[in-house]
Amino acid sequence: MSNKSGLLSKLVYAVAWLTGIIVSLAVGFGMIGKTLTVPWFSPIVSVSAGWVVVVLTVLGAILAIFDSL
């Protein structure tokens, strides 16, 4: 029974991790494309923050994959 529990736990973790990656990329690209903006920031700050989110998300995903190998 504990083997199934461990497998289910890993599956839930993987789904949550993948969901976080997808949401982070969606927010980052939304900020880059000026679909998502922060009203009290200038557009260049929002676009720059979007690029930071995208780059760090991709970098974090690559490092997490290498760490799991």
Buried (B, 14 or more C-beta within 10 A) or exposed (E): EEEEEEEEEEEEEEEEEEEEBEEBBEBBBBBBEEEBBEEEEEEEEBBBBBEEBBEEBBEEBEEEEEEEE
